[in-house]
Amino acid sequence: MDFKFSISEVASRTGISSSAINYYVRSKIITPPKKTSKTRALFSEKTIDELIEIKKFLAKKGLSFFLNK
């Protein structure tokens, strides 16, 4: 798996806030990123795909406000 996206890039590509992405990581809902240092991590394309699917599901259920907390 190729880890090459920062959290800001993932947030920009998915439209999901970085705090929501961090919540999904802590909750083990999405594939964990590869830590590059204590405060930095890189995400994979698979993670972006997972977040897009979560976004579609929440929008379908009328729960899209959970994406930007």
N, C-alpha and C positions, 0 to 999 in steps of 0.2 A: 504494500500500500504506500502510495506517495503522499507524504505530508508536506504541503507547501503553502498553505494559506494561513495568514494571521487571523486572529479573531475579528479584527476590523474588516478584513477582506470578506470573511464569512458573513458578517453582519450586513455588509453592503450588498453582497450577492443574493442573500436570502430575504432581506428586509426584516430580519429578526434582531432585536437589540442584543448587545454583547452581554448584558446582565441576564437576559433570558437564556442565551447560549450557555453561559456559565452555570445557570441553574440546571439545564438539561445535562450538562457534564457531571455535576455533583450528584444528580439523581440517577445517573447511569442510564439515561434514556437514549443517548446517542453514543456513537463510537468515541472513546476518549482521544484527546489530542496527544501528540508526541511532545513532551516537555523538552524545551531546548535550554531552559535555565529555570531558576526558581520562580520567575514571574512571567515567562514567555512560553508559548506553546504554538505548535503548528497543527492545522487541521487538514484532513483529507477531502477529496472530492466526494467520497462516500458519506462523510459527515454532512456536507452541503446537501446531498440528495436526501438524507434522512430529515434534515431540517425543513426542506421544501415539502416533504410528505407530511410532517407534523403541521406545518402551516396550512396545507390544504385540508387536513382533517379538522383542525380547529376552526377554520373558516366555514367549513361545511356544517359544523355543529353550532355555529354562531358564537364561538368562544375565542375569536381572534384577539381580544384584549389581553389574553395571556401571553401573547408574543412579544410585547413591548414593556413588560414589567421590569 
